Amino acid sequence: MNNNYVKYSLLFLLLVILQGFVINHISINTYINPMIYPVLILLLPYEINFFVMMLICLLLGFSVDALSNTFGLHAAATIVVGYTRPIVLRYIKPRDGYDNNMLPTLHDMGLLWSMLYCSILLAIHHLWFFIMEVFRLDLFGLILGKVFFSLIFTLVLVILFQYIFFKSSRK
């Protein structure tokens, strides 16, 4: 269990540094705002304590906010994702349930399940983030455009991240 704390702490630091110093400076256009840091929340173990997960979400969001000068936008979005994650996991649960020895990665759960899981939670994250960023419902078309294109780009980054840094948990 101690190995998991070290692994997730290093993953936390890597994602915050990658988001703050690399990805935040990628400027493609108005509609694409890539975000890699939510992958930490997506890849937390199934049986994680809810309070611990919410604390991780808050710290992750505030860390990215500190490097991005976004004044709580990332923290709010990560809290919403952390809160809805157990609900999403319950609704897309496989017939046999979850194996606590596996992680919610595409190596362990398969591409289709992983794409559905990541798409739902990233859509929730991006929708909340861009609604709070724009904060004008008369620009809802702009918000939906940003959510859609950022979601596609972020989903590609999350899949690549999983292929590069994670391997199957099956023994």
Secondary structure, DSSP 8 states (H G I E B T S, - for coil): -HHHHHHHHHHHHHHHHHHHHTGGG----SS-----TTHHHHTS-TT--HHHHHHHHHHHHHHHHHHHT-TTHHHHHHHHHHHHHHHHHHHT--TT---TTS-SSHHHH-HHHHHHHHHHHHHHHHHHHHHHHH--GGGHHHHHHHHHHHHHHHHHHHHHHHHHH------
